[in-house]
């Protein structure tokens, strides 16, 4: 059985509907025949279920249609027992096809004739650029230079916690280079709300408390701290240390704190923050749940960068989240984690 390449699709006549669509979910019905996307036709050529397309075998067809990377992902899902369809150009009816997706994958045991969808999949090579705005509702399938595939699930998490603390006001603070010191802080500021670090080290009881600039700016704006020049002096110091990035980190820090989360530095993990959802006391502090990187909303990822961040977060039993910040300080949250379909 042979197909014909026509306007970017492959048409196959005869009893192709029964052989390909009805039995295995390939293509769209077209009378007794089917209309196939190039990636579907490539897979049928690979399986020898199609003899040729306009006289072309698999190698020639892949070169002519430029779909080898999508073909590798399509083939992998088929070998895992899934039916799937192309997602673009109206191939899937209704609102189920995400704009940034290349493939729609159905749950095992389902096909294009059912309503259920397991994954919307975006396919890229390892050197591609991926806009943050295209992520959040798709699985990113990254094909590396050796044709190995890494699947990264992207979602929009709710970043909320249950840490609650009635902050005091009017605490004296001294700004010293890129941090502040509270010489006589209330113990609960550290013990219950986990602000700062004891000058004598973690685990020490009482004594001075040192705060980062982002902690200081937040607490100064909330009226907790009193220091020469007020909160704006701290913000100016932060901008001098790290430029406009300080404003973005401060906006994310404030959002996390107001959402009941406790953000602490994520420096040793290569992130901006690590977060704790429920802090009752520093003595009973559990593991942090998220690593957070702060990025502009129009950020463009490299797949290698995503893979590195996700691998590092998973290695320390945390999830990777990205805070995508807008100029008006609105924040879009993006979580990414590795999955095996």
Buried (B, 14 or more C-beta within 10 A) or exposed (E): BBBEBEEEBBBBBEEBBEBBBBEBBBBBBBEEBBBBBBBBBBBBBBEEBBEBBEEBBBEBBBEEBEBBBBBBBBBBBBEEEBBBBBBBEEBBEEEBBBEBBBBBBBEEEBBBEEEEBBBBBBBBEBEBEBEBBBBBBBBBBBBBEEEEBBBBBBBEEEBEBEBEBEBBEEBEBEBEEEBBBBEEBBEBBBBBBBBBBBEEEEEEEEBBBBBBBBBBBBBBBBEBBEBEEEBEBBBEBBBEEBEEBBBBBBBBBBBBBEBBBBBBBBEEBEBBBBBBBBBEEBEEBEEBBBBBBBBBBEBBBBBEEBBEBBEBBBEEEBBBBBBBBEEEEEBBBBBBBBEEB
